[in-house]
Amino acid sequence: MSARPEVAGVPAPPAARPDTPCVAVCSTTFDEVCRGCGRTVAEVANWVVMDADQKEVVWQRILAQGYPRRNT
């Protein structure tokens, strides 16, 4: 079975996601959450050492919150 893109607001399966939610719109100026990807400062800093399950938890939360956002 091949990975499918997002359909009708249903998030794509993890295999179809980019390696990181970063969209190069980085800003944590006024709070601890990046306005581009929705991750906390700690999640951004620790992303490279997180395992797949930890990353999936973050992905699920940020997708539910409407992130990542390319135009903020």
Summary of the structure (lengths in Angstrom):
residues: 72
radius of gyration: 12.4
end to end distance: 34.7
largest distance: 43.0
contacts: 155
relative contact order: 0.20
helix: 35%
strand: 6%
